[in-house]
Amino acid sequence: MNPTKRLPASTLVEVLILMILGGIVFLSVMDGFGLLRRFLDRTSLQIAGRTEQYARYFRTADLAGMSDSLLAEDNGALALYRGGEIYGRIERIDSALIVHQGERTDTLLRKVAGLRTIPEIPRDRPVDTLVVELRTAQDSLRCIGFAPRHRSDPLLRKLSEAEGKYRYDESN
């Protein structure tokens, strides 16, 4: 006695309906994966753009922060002094904030609407803070201030001027 189990057979129509439903489910899942991939690509591009924006902000903050003093010039540029010498100039060209350091020129910030100094005094005078007005995606202005982290001592500046006047040489 060989008992055999009998399974009911599917008709051709039932098999075709199952294949069509399986194909629809498969295509829906693949379309969902495509949507997820596009979302992740767009999100990673936004993160990369923000990372670049933050890096440029921190580069600007470091340039201003490492300066002994900031000096507004006649042409609207801002000279960055370190150790009594100019080591860079910051200026606004079109809608970009540009830094010139020797032969090297670099873009610091984009979408710059304005460049101000605090206090707003005549040119060729030291300033406390560089204020950059940035245009945001919502067409509003965001003001960011950059200032030197350490100020140069006025007595040291006078001493440097006196040494320059008498051409004092420390190597002897």
ABEGO torsion letter per residue (X at the ends): XBBBBBBBBBBAAAAAAAAAAAAAAAAAAAAAAAAAAAAAAAAAAAAAAAAAAAAAAAAAAAAAAABABBBBBAAGBBBBBBGGBBABBBBBBEABBBBBBEABBBBABBGBABBBBOBBBBBGBBBABBBBBBBBAAGBBBBBBBBBABBBBAAAAAAAAAAAAAGBBAAX
